[in-house]
């Protein structure tokens, strides 16, 4: 299913409440038997109870319900399914993608093709209707005097932005040609996080001791976080350092730089093709052997530590004249760290000190005079690992993750969490969480993981 992605994956919802208005004394008069029969309304009953709808790449699920019409209904019957809440914009944009749900409809086994959702959202003070799905208009078979039913089959194929719809009890209403309600009832849906699309799943690269580079693409399932590895190519043992500039993803995006043994730095641009994720290398320049560590810093570009422990920042150059701006001094004291790795989602750097404490240096999120805000402590005990690699999302919780290899060659996944940052003016920092999941063994075959 084609997707139209948005940067927004969460939204506020507002309830729409219809006021109840009572009439005067005439409203309480006894109705005649004929009027009571005319006002009789049939029922809508969902089959199978609440339906779980994955908001992701899983594909369509099927909603089934039956509408029982009261006797006397004639002519065509229209139907609509309405969610109970209206959508409100967030961060200045729509809370869901343009084609957040795609549906097809059938009635009594007769296919009617695509049926369309209306997803208005409130962007000012004017109220809007809640999301709704127009169902096919059909003419019931059978005799007018008897009770008749209509069996609806609706497929729901939702993308990842549908998770903001929550767990609605949707209302289904059928009306006759005069606009009178002839059946109504509730169908219950649970929109849950599904598998993110490829550009929303991270990827990890590993170089074996013969110089072959391998690619592990995220699956979106932390119980099996990686698909079968893919061979990128040989000859990567020509490099003494390799680091992503932006978080690689399973769609083949994400560039990296590599330093060769003579100190020349090379740039490999991401292609967006997971079968061939990197374009031919481009020479950045020489002299990079003065640094003992080189690591991508996302929006901050590239950072490098010299032998005196001074960290230098190379901002990304979005104009001409090479990929980086002239270096800027960040500060000294960085020899206290024995491991540096990019943080997923391109929001900073993770650094482990020699006592095993992991620290997070966040990017400020605006055009700064310095690349990082003051560091935040993640936690201790990280010297149990011989390799650390920050990644993009490997699960479904919309946070960057980290993989770490222990001395026995086992790889562990630490899912990201949102850590409060008191007194900083920032809502939270995205850091690796303390809970880990075993990915598998045999990772000592690699001398570099990133």
C-alpha positions as CSV (number, residue, x, y, z in Angstrom):
1,X,0.0,0.0,0.0
2,X,1.4,3.4,-0.9
3,X,2.0,5.6,2.0
4,X,2.1,9.4,2.5
5,X,4.3,9.9,5.5
6,X,4.1,12.8,7.8
7,X,6.5,13.9,10.6
8,X,3.5,13.7,13.0
9,X,2.8,10.4,14.7
10,X,0.7,11.7,17.7
11,X,-2.4,13.9,18.1
12,X,-4.8,15.3,20.6
13,X,-8.4,14.1,20.3
14,X,-11.5,16.0,21.3
15,X,-14.9,14.4,22.0
16,X,-17.9,15.6,20.0
17,X,-21.0,15.6,22.1
18,X,-24.5,16.1,20.7
19,X,-26.7,18.1,23.0
20,X,-30.0,16.6,24.2
21,X,-33.0,18.9,23.7
22,X,-36.4,18.1,25.1
23,X,-39.6,19.4,23.6
24,X,-42.7,20.8,25.4
25,X,-45.7,18.8,26.7
26,X,-46.5,17.4,23.3
27,X,-43.2,15.6,23.4
28,X,-44.6,13.4,26.2
29,X,-47.9,12.5,24.5
30,X,-48.6,8.8,23.9
31,X,-47.6,7.7,20.3
32,X,-50.1,5.9,18.2
33,X,-49.3,2.2,17.3
34,X,-48.7,3.3,13.6
35,X,-46.2,5.9,14.7
36,X,-44.4,3.4,16.9
37,X,-44.0,1.0,14.1
38,X,-42.7,3.7,11.8
39,X,-40.1,4.7,14.3
40,X,-38.8,1.2,14.9
41,X,-35.1,1.0,14.3
42,X,-33.0,-2.1,13.5
43,X,-29.7,-3.1,15.0
44,X,-26.1,-3.3,13.9
45,X,-24.1,-6.2,15.4
46,X,-20.3,-6.7,15.0
47,X,-19.0,-10.2,14.4
48,X,-16.1,-11.4,16.5
49,X,-15.9,-8.7,19.0
50,X,-13.3,-5.8,19.0
51,X,-11.1,-5.8,16.0
52,X,-7.4,-5.1,16.3
53,X,-6.2,-2.9,13.4
54,X,-2.3,-2.7,13.1
55,X,-1.2,0.8,12.2
56,X,1.8,-0.1,10.0
57,X,3.0,-2.4,7.3
58,X,0.9,-5.5,8.2
59,X,-1.7,-5.0,5.6
60,X,-5.5,-5.1,5.7
61,X,-7.7,-6.6,8.4
62,X,-11.4,-7.3,7.9
63,X,-14.3,-5.8,9.8
64,X,-17.6,-7.7,9.6
65,X,-21.0,-6.6,10.9
66,X,-24.7,-7.3,10.1
67,X,-27.5,-4.7,10.0
68,X,-31.0,-6.0,10.7
69,X,-33.6,-3.7,9.2
70,X,-37.0,-3.2,10.6
71,X,-40.1,-4.3,8.6
72,X,-41.4,-1.8,6.1
73,X,-38.1,-0.4,4.9
74,X,-38.3,0.2,1.2
75,X,-35.9,1.4,-1.5
76,X,-32.1,2.1,-1.2
77,X,-30.4,2.2,2.1
78,X,-27.2,4.3,2.7
79,X,-24.8,3.8,5.6
80,X,-21.9,5.5,7.3
81,X,-19.4,4.5,10.0
82,X,-18.4,7.4,12.3
83,X,-15.6,7.5,14.9
84,X,-16.6,9.2,18.2
85,X,-13.9,11.9,18.3
86,X,-12.7,14.7,16.1
87,X,-9.0,15.1,15.1
88,X,-7.1,18.2,16.1
89,X,-3.9,19.4,14.3
90,X,-0.6,19.0,16.1
91,X,2.7,20.8,15.5
92,X,1.0,22.9,12.8
93,X,0.0,20.0,10.6
94,X,-2.4,17.1,10.1
95,X,-2.4,14.4,12.8
96,X,-2.7,11.7,10.2
97,X,-1.4,11.0,6.7
98,X,-3.5,11.7,3.6
99,X,-4.3,8.1,3.1
100,X,-4.2,7.0,6.8
101,X,-6.8,4.2,6.1
102,X,-7.6,2.5,2.9
103,X,-10.8,0.4,2.8
104,X,-12.8,-1.7,0.4
105,X,-16.4,-2.7,1.0
106,X,-18.7,-5.5,0.2
107,X,-22.4,-6.0,1.1
108,X,-24.0,-9.4,1.1
109,X,-21.0,-10.8,-0.7
110,X,-21.1,-8.2,-3.6
111,X,-17.9,-6.2,-3.9
112,X,-18.3,-2.4,-4.2
113,X,-14.6,-1.6,-4.5
114,X,-12.9,1.2,-2.6
115,X,-14.9,3.1,0.0
116,X,-13.6,6.5,1.2
117,X,-12.7,7.9,4.6
118,X,-13.2,11.5,5.4
119,X,-10.5,12.7,7.9
120,X,-11.1,16.4,8.7
121,X,-9.1,17.9,11.4
122,X,-9.5,21.1,13.5
123,X,-6.8,23.7,12.8
124,X,-8.5,26.7,14.4
125,X,-11.5,27.3,16.8
126,X,-14.1,26.1,14.3
127,X,-15.5,22.6,15.1
128,X,-15.2,19.8,12.6
129,X,-16.9,16.5,12.2
130,X,-15.2,13.3,13.4
131,X,-13.7,10.9,10.9
132,X,-16.2,8.9,8.9
133,X,-16.4,6.1,6.3
134,X,-19.1,6.2,3.6
135,X,-20.4,2.7,3.1
136,X,-22.2,1.6,-0.2
137,X,-25.8,2.5,-0.8
138,X,-27.8,-0.7,-1.6
139,X,-31.3,-1.9,-2.0
140,X,-32.2,-4.7,0.4
141,X,-33.6,-7.9,-1.2
142,X,-36.7,-9.7,0.1
143,X,-40.2,-8.6,0.9
144,X,-41.0,-5.3,2.5
145,X,-43.1,-7.0,5.2
146,X,-40.3,-9.2,6.5
147,X,-37.2,-8.6,8.5
148,X,-34.2,-8.2,6.3
149,X,-30.4,-8.1,7.0
150,X,-27.4,-6.6,5.3
151,X,-24.0,-8.2,5.8
152,X,-21.1,-5.7,5.5
153,X,-17.5,-6.7,5.0
154,X,-15.0,-3.8,5.3
155,X,-11.2,-4.0,4.9
156,X,-9.0,-1.6,6.9
157,X,-5.4,-1.1,5.8
158,X,-4.0,1.5,8.2
159,X,-0.6,3.3,8.1
160,X,1.5,4.2,11.2
161,X,-0.3,7.5,11.7
162,X,-3.6,5.7,12.4
163,X,-2.3,4.9,15.9
164,X,-3.6,8.3,17.0
165,X,-7.2,7.1,16.5
166,X,-6.9,5.0,19.6
167,X,-9.6,2.5,20.6
168,X,-12.8,3.9,19.3
169,X,-16.3,2.6,19.6
170,X,-17.5,3.6,16.2
171,X,-21.1,4.3,15.4
172,X,-22.8,2.7,12.3
173,X,-26.0,4.2,11.0
174,X,-28.2,3.2,8.1
175,X,-30.8,5.5,6.6
176,X,-33.5,5.1,4.0
177,X,-34.1,7.2,0.9
178,X,-36.1,9.8,3.0
179,X,-33.2,10.2,5.5
180,X,-34.8,8.3,8.3
181,X,-32.6,6.1,10.5
182,X,-33.5,2.4,9.9
183,X,-30.6,0.7,11.8
184,X,-27.8,1.6,14.1
185,X,-25.2,0.1,16.4
186,X,-21.6,0.1,17.5
187,X,-18.5,-1.5,16.1
188,X,-15.3,-1.5,18.2
189,X,-11.8,-1.0,16.9
190,X,-8.4,-1.0,18.4
191,X,-5.7,0.9,16.4
192,X,-2.4,-0.4,17.7
193,X,1.2,0.3,16.6
194,X,2.2,-1.9,13.7
195,X,5.4,-2.5,11.8
196,X,6.9,0.9,10.8
197,X,7.6,1.4,7.1
198,X,11.2,0.8,5.9
199,X,12.3,4.4,6.3
200,X,11.0,4.2,9.9
201,X,13.1,1.2,10.8
202,X,16.8,1.4,11.7
203,X,19.7,-0.6,10.2
204,X,23.0,-1.8,11.6
205,X,26.3,-2.5,9.7
206,X,29.1,-4.8,10.8
207,X,32.5,-5.4,9.3
208,X,34.0,-8.9,9.6
209,X,37.7,-9.6,10.0
210,X,38.2,-10.3,6.3
211,X,36.9,-6.8,5.5
212,X,33.4,-7.6,4.3
213,X,30.7,-5.2,5.3
214,X,27.3,-6.7,6.2
215,X,24.0,-5.0,6.6
216,X,21.3,-5.8,9.2
217,X,17.9,-4.2,8.5
218,X,15.4,-3.6,11.3
219,X,12.2,-5.6,11.3
220,X,10.2,-3.5,13.7
221,X,9.9,-6.5,16.0
222,X,12.2,-6.5,19.1
223,X,11.7,-10.2,19.5
224,X,13.5,-10.6,16.1
225,X,15.0,-7.2,15.5
226,X,16.9,-7.9,12.3
227,X,16.2,-9.5,9.0
228,X,18.7,-11.9,7.5
229,X,22.0,-10.0,6.9
230,X,22.9,-8.7,3.4
231,X,26.4,-8.4,2.0
232,X,27.4,-4.8,1.2
233,X,30.8,-5.6,-0.2
234,X,34.5,-6.3,0.5
235,X,37.5,-4.2,1.1
236,X,36.3,-2.3,4.1
237,X,39.3,-3.3,6.2
238,X,41.1,-0.4,4.3
239,X,39.5,1.9,6.9
240,X,40.6,2.6,10.5
241,X,37.3,4.3,11.3
242,X,33.8,4.2,9.9
243,X,30.8,6.1,11.2
244,X,27.3,7.0,10.0
245,X,26.5,10.7,9.6
246,X,22.8,10.2,9.7
247,X,21.0,7.2,11.1
248,X,20.8,4.4,8.5
249,X,17.4,3.0,7.9
250,X,16.0,-0.2,6.3
251,X,15.0,1.8,3.1
252,X,18.7,2.4,2.3
253,X,19.0,6.0,3.5
254,X,21.8,7.3,5.6
255,X,25.3,8.4,4.7
256,X,28.6,7.5,6.3
257,X,32.3,8.5,6.3
258,X,35.3,6.3,6.5
259,X,39.0,7.1,7.2
260,X,41.7,5.1,5.5
261,X,45.1,4.2,6.8
262,X,46.8,7.2,5.2
263,X,44.3,9.6,7.0
264,X,42.1,10.4,4.1
265,X,38.4,10.7,4.9
266,X,35.9,9.4,2.3
267,X,32.1,10.1,2.1
268,X,29.6,7.4,1.1
269,X,26.2,8.9,0.3
270,X,23.1,6.9,1.0
271,X,21.2,5.9,-2.1
272,X,17.7,5.0,-0.8
273,X,18.2,1.6,-2.3
274,X,18.6,-1.2,0.4
275,X,20.1,-3.5,-2.2
276,X,22.9,-1.0,-2.9
277,X,22.7,1.4,0.1
278,X,25.9,3.5,-0.7
279,X,26.9,5.5,-3.8
280,X,30.6,5.4,-4.9
281,X,32.8,7.1,-2.4
282,X,33.8,10.8,-2.6
283,X,37.1,12.1,-1.2
284,X,36.6,14.6,1.7
285,X,40.3,15.3,2.4
286,X,43.4,14.2,4.2
287,X,44.9,14.8,7.6
288,X,42.3,12.9,9.6
289,X,44.9,10.7,11.3
290,X,45.3,13.5,13.9
291,X,42.1,12.2,15.5
292,X,41.7,9.2,17.9
293,X,37.9,9.1,17.4
294,X,35.6,10.2,14.6
295,X,31.8,9.9,15.0
296,X,28.7,11.2,13.3
297,X,26.6,13.7,15.4
298,X,23.4,13.9,13.3
299,X,22.3,17.4,12.9
300,X,25.6,18.6,14.4
301,X,27.5,17.0,11.4
302,X,30.7,15.2,12.5
303,X,32.8,15.4,15.6
304,X,36.4,14.2,16.0
305,X,38.6,14.0,19.1
306,X,42.3,14.7,18.8
307,X,45.2,13.2,20.9
308,X,45.0,15.9,23.5
309,X,41.3,15.1,24.2
310,X,39.9,18.2,22.4
311,X,36.7,17.6,20.5
312,X,36.2,19.4,17.2
313,X,32.9,19.8,15.3
314,X,32.5,19.8,11.6
315,X,29.1,21.1,10.8
316,X,27.3,19.8,7.7
317,X,27.8,22.1,4.7
318,X,24.6,22.4,2.7
319,X,26.1,24.6,0.1
320,X,29.1,24.0,-2.2
321,X,32.7,23.4,-1.3
322,X,32.6,20.0,0.4
323,X,30.4,18.2,2.9
324,X,31.6,20.0,6.0
325,X,32.2,23.6,7.2
326,X,35.6,24.4,8.8
327,X,36.0,22.8,12.2
328,X,35.0,24.5,15.4
329,X,36.5,23.7,18.8
330,X,33.9,22.1,21.2
331,X,36.1,21.7,24.3
332,X,38.7,19.6,26.1
333,X,38.5,16.6,28.4
334,X,37.1,14.1,25.9
335,X,39.9,11.6,26.6
336,X,37.8,10.6,29.6
337,X,35.7,8.6,27.1
338,X,36.7,5.2,25.6
339,X,33.7,4.9,23.3
340,X,31.7,7.4,21.2
341,X,28.7,6.5,19.0
342,X,26.0,8.5,17.2
343,X,22.6,8.5,18.9
344,X,19.8,7.3,16.7
345,X,17.4,9.9,15.2
346,X,20.4,12.2,14.7
347,X,19.9,14.1,17.9
348,X,23.4,13.9,19.4
349,X,26.2,11.6,20.6
350,X,26.5,8.8,23.3
351,X,29.8,8.7,25.2
352,X,31.0,6.0,27.6
353,X,33.6,7.0,30.2
354,X,36.3,4.7,31.5
355,X,34.3,3.8,34.6
356,X,31.5,2.4,32.5
357,X,29.0,5.3,32.8
358,X,27.2,6.2,29.6
359,X,26.4,9.9,28.9
360,X,24.2,11.6,26.3
361,X,25.1,14.8,24.5
362,X,21.9,16.2,22.9
363,X,21.8,18.5,19.9
364,X,20.1,21.7,21.0
365,X,17.6,21.5,18.1
366,X,18.2,25.0,16.8
367,X,21.1,26.9,15.2
368,X,23.6,26.8,18.1
369,X,26.9,28.3,18.9
370,X,27.8,25.0,20.4
371,X,26.8,21.5,19.0
372,X,25.6,20.0,22.3
373,X,23.6,21.0,25.4
374,X,25.1,19.8,28.8
375,X,25.4,16.1,29.0
376,X,22.9,13.8,30.7
377,X,23.8,10.7,32.7
378,X,22.3,7.5,31.2
379,X,23.6,5.0,33.7
380,X,26.5,2.8,34.8
381,X,27.7,-0.7,33.9
382,X,28.2,-0.1,30.2
383,X,31.8,-1.3,30.4
384,X,30.4,-4.8,30.2
385,X,30.3,-4.3,26.4
386,X,33.1,-4.3,23.8
387,X,31.1,-2.4,21.2
388,X,28.2,0.1,21.3
389,X,26.2,1.3,18.3
390,X,23.3,3.8,18.4
391,X,20.6,3.0,15.9
392,X,17.3,4.2,14.6
393,X,14.0,2.5,15.7
394,X,14.3,-1.3,15.9
395,X,10.9,-1.7,17.6
396,X,7.6,0.2,17.4
397,X,7.7,2.8,20.2
398,X,9.1,5.7,18.1
399,X,12.4,6.0,20.0
400,X,16.0,5.4,18.8
401,X,17.6,2.2,20.2
402,X,21.2,0.9,20.8
403,X,22.8,-2.4,20.3
404,X,25.8,-3.6,22.4
405,X,28.1,-6.6,22.2
406,X,29.4,-8.3,25.3
407,X,32.7,-10.1,25.8
408,X,31.1,-13.4,24.9
409,X,30.1,-12.1,21.5
410,X,26.4,-11.8,22.3
411,X,24.5,-8.8,20.9
412,X,22.0,-7.1,23.1
413,X,19.3,-4.6,22.2
414,X,18.6,-1.7,24.5
415,X,15.3,0.0,23.5
416,X,15.2,3.8,23.8
417,X,13.3,5.6,26.5
418,X,12.4,9.2,27.1
419,X,14.4,10.4,30.1
420,X,13.2,13.6,31.9
421,X,15.7,16.4,32.0
422,X,14.8,18.5,35.1
423,X,15.8,22.2,35.0
424,X,17.0,22.2,31.4
425,X,14.0,23.7,29.8
426,X,13.8,20.5,27.6
427,X,11.0,18.0,27.9
428,X,13.1,14.9,27.7
429,X,16.2,13.2,26.3
430,X,16.0,10.1,24.1
431,X,18.5,7.6,25.7
432,X,19.0,3.8,25.7
433,X,16.9,2.2,28.4
434,X,18.2,-0.2,31.1
435,X,16.2,-3.2,29.9
436,X,17.9,-5.3,27.3
437,X,16.9,-8.1,24.9
438,X,19.2,-10.7,23.6
439,X,19.6,-10.5,19.8
440,X,21.9,-13.5,19.4
441,X,25.5,-14.8,19.6
442,X,28.5,-14.9,17.3
443,X,29.0,-11.2,16.9
444,X,32.7,-11.5,17.9
445,X,33.2,-12.3,14.2
446,X,33.0,-8.6,13.6
447,X,35.7,-6.0,14.4
448,X,33.5,-3.0,13.8
449,X,29.7,-2.5,14.4
450,X,28.0,0.8,13.6
